[in-house]
Amino acid sequence: MALGRRTLIASGAAAGVVTSLPRLTRAQAANTIRIGVMTDMSGTYRDNTGPTSVACTEQAVAEFGNRGFNIEVIQADHQNKPDVGSNLARQWYDQGVDLILDVPTSSVGLAVNQIAREKDKAYVNVGSATADLTGPACAPTTIHWAYDTWMLAKSNGGATVRAGGDTWFFITADYAFGHALERDTANFVRASGGRVLGQVRTPFPGTSDFSSFLLQAQASRAKVIGLANAGSDTQNCVKQAAEFGLTRRGVKLASLLLFINDVHGMGLQAAQGLTCTETFYWDLNDRTRAFTRRVLPRTPNNYPNMIHAGCYSATLHFLKAVADMGVPAAKASGVAVINRMKAMPTEDDAFGRGEIRPDGRRIIPSYLFEVKKPEESQGAWDYLKLVQTTPAEEAFRPLNEGGCPLVRS
């Protein structure tokens, strides 16, 4: 097995120009599977996706071993711009990429979803959160792997209302992800008897000063400020809320998408008491710890979260499907390889056993965690304690409620 890794950086504000992939001979191309990790290598979501997503993909390829065909992993930065992402996807697929993986930032994820459908190419989205990927925008070429806004809203939003947080104000990243997360969480808040008192939309990317938005939230007198954002945006909100003393005055911050990497960036002193929902935590069980030990040499300064582990898991499952159906058939049709992936149960150390529904939603348990106090942590990256588990069959939106046209009523 040959593992090739080449860094391709999209350039130009809108053009998405990339370096052409190295040409293969006809025989090489026929026996080579190319996986393109499209991710955020330099922006808001770098630590939560980025280089560690690439490292986990490469770990899966290394563990898959030699099954009689070559595998190449390439990477590119989509700059969190839908036009860059869609142009890059089109060029990659035209140049022989067989699977596009990761793609954080929901607006980019939805754009690549459309290109994969047009090109009949396989696409496994791990990094985008919008549940629309298995709803109105679902496609026969797409699987949504690790998490989504509906799952986050049910786990974190529902638990917060039950704990007494019955009035909410949302600070929302102004693009597809933030809108979907606010929408889904607000629905759970209202269904649980709570009220939404208001919301404010923050420009994405590029916002670093959230003071005026936090003051609007404070003025609403809501018990809960819902942070419908992620990455450095969430970190900045939490830090600035602490500076204003909001939490000391009894306001609850609901970080609706918070990763262990965000906690590391903020430190336990600032992050303690926050809740987060993940489908993977490195210290959850013996299998997650074993996976983490194997991948850490590739990424020693950044522990894997559910997106990183999802890139590992999805790559393994994709390659198993390729081996099962044969390289020619897998390269010929994205719909065919996605259907084969759906037909096979998923199994790996990061998530255990799961399944993939007809709408492309991968079904696994979700876990609600609370960030530890500094004195509770036993060492590096020991940041989370388990609060509750949502079984796989309850963790994600019911199949008949998403509006996916692939689902027959």
C-alpha positions as CSV (number, residue, x, y, z in Angstrom):
1,M,0.0,0.0,0.0
2,A,1.3,3.4,-0.9
3,L,0.2,6.4,1.3
4,G,0.8,9.7,-0.4
5,R,0.1,13.0,1.4
6,R,0.3,16.2,-0.5
7,T,-0.8,19.6,0.9
8,L,-3.0,21.6,-1.5
9,I,-4.0,25.1,-0.4
10,A,-6.9,26.8,-2.0
11,S,-5.9,30.3,-3.1
12,G,-7.8,33.4,-4.2
13,A,-10.8,34.9,-2.5
14,A,-13.4,33.3,-4.7
15,A,-11.6,31.3,-7.4
16,G,-10.5,28.4,-5.2
17,V,-7.5,27.7,-7.5
18,V,-5.5,24.6,-6.5
19,T,-2.4,22.8,-7.6
20,S,-3.3,19.9,-9.9
21,L,-2.9,16.5,-8.5
22,P,0.1,14.5,-9.7
23,R,-0.8,12.5,-12.8
24,L,-1.0,8.7,-12.5
25,T,-0.6,6.2,-15.2
26,R,-3.8,4.5,-16.3
27,A,-2.8,1.4,-14.4
28,Q,-1.9,3.4,-11.3
29,A,-5.1,5.4,-11.4
30,A,-7.2,2.2,-11.8
31,N,-5.8,0.8,-8.6
32,T,-5.5,3.9,-6.5
33,I,-8.1,5.2,-4.1
34,R,-7.8,9.0,-3.4
35,I,-9.2,10.5,-0.2
36,G,-9.4,14.3,0.0
37,V,-9.6,15.8,3.5
38,M,-11.1,19.2,3.0
39,T,-10.9,21.1,6.3
40,D,-10.0,24.3,8.1
41,M,-6.2,24.5,8.4
42,S,-5.9,28.1,9.4
43,G,-9.2,29.6,10.7
44,T,-11.7,29.5,13.5
45,Y,-12.0,25.7,13.5
46,R,-8.4,24.7,13.0
47,D,-7.9,23.0,16.3
48,N,-11.3,21.3,16.2
49,T,-10.7,19.9,12.7
50,G,-7.7,20.8,10.5
51,P,-4.3,19.0,10.9
52,T,-5.7,16.5,13.5
53,S,-8.5,15.5,11.0
54,V,-5.7,14.7,8.5
55,A,-3.7,12.8,11.1
56,C,-6.7,10.6,12.0
57,T,-7.4,9.9,8.4
58,E,-3.9,8.8,7.9
59,Q,-4.0,6.7,11.0
60,A,-7.0,4.8,9.5
61,V,-5.2,4.2,6.3
62,A,-2.2,2.9,8.1
63,E,-4.3,0.5,10.2
64,F,-6.3,-0.7,7.2
65,G,-3.1,-2.1,5.8
66,N,-2.4,-3.6,2.3
67,R,-5.5,-4.9,0.7
68,G,-4.3,-5.0,-2.9
69,F,-4.8,-1.4,-3.8
70,N,-3.0,1.9,-3.2
71,I,-4.4,4.8,-1.1
72,E,-3.5,8.4,-1.2
73,V,-4.6,11.1,1.3
74,I,-4.5,14.7,0.2
75,Q,-5.6,17.8,2.1
76,A,-6.7,21.4,1.5
77,D,-7.9,24.4,3.4
78,H,-11.4,25.6,2.2
79,Q,-10.9,28.9,4.2
80,N,-14.5,28.5,5.5
81,K,-15.8,29.8,2.2
82,P,-18.5,28.0,0.3
83,D,-17.3,29.1,-3.1
84,V,-13.7,27.9,-2.4
85,G,-15.0,24.6,-1.1
86,S,-17.3,23.9,-4.1
87,N,-14.6,24.9,-6.6
88,L,-12.1,22.7,-4.8
89,A,-14.6,19.8,-4.7
90,R,-15.3,20.0,-8.4
91,Q,-11.6,20.0,-9.3
92,W,-10.8,17.2,-6.9
93,Y,-13.5,15.0,-8.3
94,D,-12.6,15.8,-11.8
95,Q,-9.0,14.9,-11.0
96,G,-9.8,11.4,-9.6
97,V,-10.5,12.0,-5.9
98,D,-12.9,9.2,-4.8
99,L,-14.0,10.5,-1.4
100,I,-14.1,13.9,0.1
101,L,-14.0,13.9,3.9
102,D,-14.5,16.2,6.9
103,V,-15.6,19.6,5.5
104,P,-16.4,21.7,8.6
105,T,-18.4,24.9,8.3
106,S,-22.0,24.0,7.4
107,S,-22.3,26.5,4.5
108,V,-19.2,24.8,2.9
109,G,-20.5,21.3,3.8
110,L,-23.8,22.0,2.0
111,A,-22.0,23.4,-1.1
112,V,-19.8,20.3,-1.4
113,N,-22.8,18.1,-0.9
114,Q,-24.3,19.5,-4.1
115,I,-21.1,18.9,-6.1
116,A,-20.9,15.3,-4.9
117,R,-24.5,14.7,-6.0
118,E,-23.8,16.3,-9.4
119,K,-20.6,14.2,-9.9
120,D,-21.9,10.9,-8.5
121,K,-19.0,10.9,-6.0
122,A,-18.7,9.7,-2.4
123,Y,-18.8,12.4,0.3
124,V,-18.7,11.7,4.1
125,N,-19.3,14.9,6.0
126,V,-17.8,14.8,9.5
127,G,-17.1,18.4,10.5
128,S,-20.3,20.3,9.5
129,A,-23.1,20.3,12.1
130,T,-26.3,21.2,10.1
131,A,-28.9,18.5,10.4
132,D,-30.1,19.6,6.9
133,L,-27.5,17.2,5.4
134,T,-29.9,14.4,6.4
135,G,-33.0,16.5,6.0
136,P,-34.1,18.6,3.0
137,A,-30.5,18.6,1.5
138,C,-29.9,14.8,1.9
139,A,-28.2,13.2,-1.1
140,P,-27.6,9.5,-2.2
141,T,-23.9,10.3,-2.3
142,T,-23.6,11.7,1.2
143,I,-23.2,10.3,4.7
144,H,-23.3,12.5,7.8
145,W,-21.0,10.8,10.3
146,A,-20.4,12.1,13.9
147,Y,-22.9,14.6,15.1
148,D,-25.5,17.2,14.0
149,T,-27.4,20.2,15.3
150,W,-30.5,18.2,16.3
151,M,-28.4,15.8,18.4
152,L,-26.7,18.7,20.1
153,A,-29.9,20.6,20.7
154,K,-31.7,17.6,22.3
155,S,-28.8,16.6,24.6
156,N,-27.6,20.0,25.8
157,G,-30.6,22.2,25.3
158,G,-33.1,19.8,26.8
159,A,-30.9,19.1,29.8
160,T,-30.4,22.9,30.5
161,V,-34.2,23.5,30.5
162,R,-34.8,20.6,32.8
163,A,-32.2,22.1,35.2
164,G,-34.2,25.3,35.5
165,G,-32.8,27.3,32.5
166,D,-36.2,28.1,31.0
167,T,-35.5,31.5,29.4
168,W,-33.0,31.8,26.6
169,F,-31.2,34.4,24.5
170,F,-29.0,33.2,21.6
171,I,-25.7,34.5,20.3
172,T,-25.6,32.9,16.9
173,A,-22.9,32.7,14.2
174,D,-24.6,34.2,11.1
175,Y,-24.4,31.3,8.7
176,A,-26.0,27.9,8.0
177,F,-24.5,26.2,11.1
178,G,-25.4,28.8,13.6
179,H,-28.9,29.2,12.2
180,A,-29.6,25.4,12.3
181,L,-28.2,25.1,15.8
182,E,-30.3,28.0,17.1
183,R,-33.4,26.7,15.3
184,D,-33.1,23.1,16.7
185,T,-32.2,24.2,20.2
186,A,-35.0,26.7,20.3
187,N,-37.5,24.0,19.3
188,F,-36.3,21.8,22.2
189,V,-36.5,24.8,24.6
190,R,-40.1,25.5,23.7
191,A,-41.1,21.9,23.7
192,S,-39.7,21.6,27.2
193,G,-41.8,24.6,28.4
194,G,-39.1,27.2,28.1
195,R,-39.1,30.6,26.2
196,V,-36.7,32.3,23.8
197,L,-36.5,36.0,24.7
198,G,-34.3,37.0,21.7
199,Q,-31.3,36.4,19.6
200,V,-28.4,38.3,17.9
201,R,-26.5,37.2,14.8
202,T,-22.7,37.7,14.8
203,P,-20.7,38.0,11.5
204,F,-18.7,34.9,10.5
205,P,-15.8,34.5,10.2
206,G,-13.9,37.4,11.7
207,T,-15.7,38.3,14.9
208,S,-13.5,38.4,17.9
209,D,-15.2,41.1,20.1
210,F,-18.5,39.8,21.5
211,S,-18.9,42.4,24.2
212,S,-21.9,44.2,22.6
213,F,-23.7,40.9,21.9
214,L,-23.2,39.7,25.4
215,L,-24.5,43.0,26.8
216,Q,-27.7,42.6,24.6
217,A,-28.0,39.1,26.0
218,Q,-27.6,40.4,29.6
219,A,-30.2,43.1,29.0
220,S,-32.8,40.5,28.0
221,R,-32.6,39.1,31.5
222,A,-32.6,35.5,30.1
223,K,-31.4,32.9,32.5
224,V,-29.4,31.1,29.7
225,I,-27.2,32.6,27.0
226,G,-27.1,30.0,24.2
227,L,-23.9,30.1,22.3
228,A,-24.8,28.9,18.8
229,N,-21.2,29.1,17.6
230,A,-18.0,27.0,17.8
231,G,-14.3,27.1,17.9
232,S,-12.5,30.3,18.8
233,D,-15.9,32.1,18.7
234,T,-17.1,30.1,21.6
235,Q,-13.9,30.5,23.5
236,N,-14.0,34.3,23.1
237,C,-17.6,34.4,24.2
238,V,-16.9,32.4,27.3
239,K,-13.8,34.4,28.2
240,Q,-15.5,37.8,27.7
241,A,-18.6,36.7,29.6
242,A,-16.3,35.9,32.5
243,E,-14.7,39.3,32.2
244,F,-18.2,41.0,32.5
245,G,-19.0,38.8,35.5
246,L,-22.2,37.4,33.8
247,T,-21.8,33.9,35.3
248,R,-21.1,35.4,38.8
249,R,-24.5,37.1,38.5
250,G,-26.2,33.8,37.9
251,V,-26.4,33.7,34.1
252,K,-25.9,30.2,32.6
253,L,-23.8,29.9,29.5
254,A,-25.0,27.0,27.3
255,S,-22.1,26.2,24.9
256,L,-24.1,24.3,22.3
257,L,-21.1,23.0,20.4
258,L,-18.0,22.8,22.7
259,F,-15.0,20.5,22.0
260,I,-12.3,19.3,24.4
261,N,-9.9,21.4,22.3
262,D,-11.9,24.5,23.2
263,V,-11.6,23.6,26.8
264,H,-7.9,23.2,26.4
265,G,-7.7,26.6,24.8
266,M,-9.7,28.4,27.5
267,G,-8.3,26.4,30.5
268,L,-10.3,24.8,33.2
269,Q,-10.5,27.9,35.3
270,A,-12.6,29.6,32.6
271,A,-14.4,26.6,31.2
272,Q,-15.4,24.8,34.4
273,G,-19.0,23.9,34.7
274,L,-19.8,24.3,31.0
275,T,-21.6,21.4,29.4
276,C,-20.9,19.8,26.0
277,T,-22.3,16.9,23.9
278,E,-19.9,14.6,22.0
279,T,-20.2,11.2,20.5
280,F,-16.5,10.5,21.3
281,Y,-14.3,11.3,24.3
282,W,-10.8,10.0,24.5
283,D,-11.2,8.7,28.1
284,L,-14.6,7.2,27.7
285,N,-13.6,3.5,27.7
286,D,-10.7,1.1,27.0
287,R,-11.3,1.3,23.2
288,T,-11.3,5.1,23.0
289,R,-8.2,5.2,25.1
290,A,-6.5,2.6,22.8
291,F,-7.4,4.6,19.7
292,T,-6.1,7.8,21.3
293,R,-2.8,6.2,22.2
294,R,-2.3,5.0,18.6
295,V,-3.0,8.4,17.0
296,L,-1.3,10.7,19.5
297,P,2.2,10.3,18.0
298,R,0.8,11.9,14.8
299,T,-0.8,14.8,16.8
300,P,0.9,15.1,20.2
301,N,-0.3,18.6,21.0
302,N,-4.0,18.2,20.2
303,Y,-6.2,15.3,21.5
304,P,-8.9,14.0,19.2
305,N,-12.5,15.0,19.5
306,M,-15.6,13.5,17.8
307,I,-14.7,15.2,14.4
308,H,-11.1,13.9,14.4
309,A,-12.2,10.4,15.6
310,G,-15.0,10.6,13.0
311,C,-12.5,11.1,10.2
312,Y,-10.6,8.0,11.4
313,S,-13.8,6.0,11.7
314,A,-15.3,7.1,8.4
315,T,-12.1,6.4,6.5
316,L,-11.9,2.9,7.9
317,H,-15.5,2.2,6.9
318,F,-15.1,3.6,3.4
319,L,-12.0,1.5,2.8
320,K,-13.8,-1.6,4.1
321,A,-16.6,-0.9,1.6
322,V,-14.1,-0.4,-1.2
323,A,-12.4,-3.7,-0.4
324,D,-15.8,-5.5,-0.2
325,M,-17.1,-4.3,-3.6
326,G,-13.8,-3.9,-5.5
327,V,-11.9,-0.8,-6.6
328,P,-13.4,-0.5,-10.1
329,A,-17.0,-0.6,-8.8
330,A,-16.2,1.9,-6.0
331,K,-14.5,4.3,-8.4
332,A,-17.3,4.1,-10.9
333,S,-20.2,5.4,-8.7
334,G,-20.4,7.4,-5.5
335,V,-24.0,6.2,-5.0
336,A,-22.8,2.6,-5.2
337,V,-20.1,2.9,-2.6
338,I,-22.3,5.0,-0.3
339,N,-25.0,2.3,-0.6
340,R,-22.4,-0.4,0.3
341,M,-21.3,1.7,3.3
342,K,-25.0,2.0,4.4
343,A,-25.5,-1.8,4.1
344,M,-22.5,-2.6,6.4
345,P,-22.6,-2.0,10.2
346,T,-19.9,0.3,11.4
347,E,-17.4,-0.9,14.0
348,D,-14.2,0.7,15.3
349,D,-12.4,1.6,18.5
350,A,-13.5,5.3,18.4
351,F,-17.2,4.7,18.5
352,G,-17.9,1.0,18.8
353,R,-20.8,-0.4,16.8
354,G,-23.2,1.8,14.7
355,E,-25.4,1.8,11.6
356,I,-26.1,4.2,8.8
357,R,-29.7,5.0,8.0
358,P,-31.2,5.5,4.5
359,D,-31.1,9.3,4.9
360,G,-27.3,9.0,5.4
361,R,-27.4,9.7,9.2
362,R,-24.9,7.5,11.1
363,I,-26.5,6.4,14.4
364,I,-24.4,6.1,17.5
365,P,-24.9,7.1,21.2
366,S,-24.3,10.7,22.3
367,Y,-22.8,11.8,25.7
368,L,-23.5,14.9,27.7
369,F,-20.3,16.0,29.6
370,E,-19.6,18.7,32.2
371,V,-16.2,20.4,32.2
372,K,-14.3,19.6,35.4
373,K,-13.1,22.0,38.0
374,P,-9.3,22.5,38.0
375,E,-9.0,20.5,41.2
376,E,-10.9,17.6,39.7
377,S,-8.6,17.1,36.8
378,Q,-6.0,14.3,37.2
379,G,-3.7,15.3,34.4
380,A,-3.3,16.7,30.9
381,W,-6.5,16.7,28.8
382,D,-8.5,15.1,31.7
383,Y,-11.2,17.7,31.3
384,L,-14.7,16.1,31.1
385,K,-17.0,14.1,33.3
386,L,-19.9,12.1,32.0
387,V,-23.4,13.4,33.0
388,Q,-25.8,11.4,30.9
389,T,-25.8,9.0,27.9
390,T,-28.5,9.2,25.1
391,P,-28.9,5.8,23.4
392,A,-28.2,5.6,19.7
393,E,-31.8,5.0,18.8
394,E,-32.8,8.3,20.6
395,A,-29.8,10.5,20.0
396,F,-30.7,11.7,16.5
397,R,-33.8,13.0,14.8
398,P,-36.3,10.3,13.9
399,L,-36.0,9.1,10.3
400,N,-39.5,10.2,9.3
401,E,-39.2,13.7,10.7
402,G,-36.2,15.1,8.6
403,G,-37.9,15.6,5.3
404,C,-35.2,13.6,3.4
405,P,-36.5,12.8,-0.1
406,L,-34.6,9.5,0.0
407,V,-36.9,8.2,2.8
408,R,-40.1,6.5,1.7
409,S,-43.0,7.1,4.0
